[in-house]
Each structure stands twice: as C-alpha cells, then as structure tokens.
Amino acid sequence: MMLAVDLGGLNWKLIIIVAVGVIALMIFLAVMINKGRYASRYKNFYKRMDKAINKKYNGNLLNETIANNYLKDNTNTYKSLKAKGKRKVKKYLEYYVKSLPELVFLKSFIAADKKKSQLVILILNEMNKVVAKWDKSRKLRGLIKVINKQQMLMPVIGYFFELPIHIHQGLPYRMTNHENGLILSYDIVKSVKGVKRKQKEKPLTKKQLKAQAKMEAMKQKQLEKQNRKRH
C-alpha cells in the first residue's frame, strides 16, 4: 500500500516537472520566434531605407545642389534658401525626421538594452557641451529652428545621410562644422530628458573598430558605383 502511494506521489511530481519543462520550452520558442520576427522587420526596414537614401535622399548631392543653385547668403540656414531650395530641403528633412527615429525604435527590439529606443541629435561646442538637441517630439519645425539658430543647415543634411549606417553598425558618429566649430553627434537613450549636458567621446571597442572597417569598405563601394553612373 505504501509503495502504491509513493509511486503515485512520484507520478505527480514527474507530471509537474514535465509540465514546467513544456511551459518553459514554449516560452523560449515564443521569445525566439518574436526575436526573429523583429530582426526580420528591422532588416527589411533598413534595406528599404538604405536604398531610398542613396537613390532619392542623398545628402551629398543635395548639398552640392544647394551650394550651386539655392543660396541667397552664406548663413548656412534654412531661411537663407530660395523657395525651390526650401521645398527640396523640406522634403529631404521630412523623410529623415520620420525614418531615423523609427529605425532606432525597430532596432531596440533586438538590442541588448531594449529600453534604449529614442534617438536624440546633439549639437556640441568645442568643450563637448550640449548647446542644442533635437528628438522626434520637436518634429520638423523644431529641427529647422535648431538649424537656423546654430547655422547648421548643410552639416545636418550631410549628417543625416551618413547616420543610418552608423546606427545600423552600432557606431558613434561625430561631424564637425569647421565654419563655427560646432559638432553634430547622436545618442540612443531611454529618455531624451536624461541626456547629459556634457558628452564625452569614448574610444571604440574592438567590435566597433571591426564594424567601422566594414562600413568604410561598403561606403567606398557605393561611392565607386555612383562615380561610374556619373561618367
């Protein structure tokens, strides 16, 4: 009789262990499937964006066109553009204002720290102190206001063109405007309100150095392809 009771108890314990194991396996599979879906969604979005910016939203070509055709003065501001130039720049900036934050948000689902999902664009002085910043809550109007105040039109256009690949590769990116010494930078944060007033430039890790070399090789191939099309 005691043997039967012990066997019955053992069976219940075995059933519980198996059930817990099955539940754990199902959770694991669900997590992996969702991660795969998020990774695929991010990858597809980045591919579409990369294709679009090289075909329709090339900042280098736009800056060249602005310099040759659309400037009324040398203040490097949106308000200094002729009407046709304003239309072209507005269309360009609208695309990046919408797409860059979305790129960062989608990547956050497959990142180590999923809470870091907000993009902030920073303008620093020579002491690495933040003099202006922009995030998606300020929309296009807020970006144009920053551009005009800091006289950073063409640097912002060029910076936005290069930024997606740096985000994709997980690399920091700084661009200096040699006309006024201001520096464009970016950060991916949990909250834009918590951005530090001083931004220290950190040395690249081995992984980042490898990613940087890969990125430079890709950019060189794209440049050679563009040059072939021109000639």
Disulfide bonds with the S-S distance in Angstrom:
none
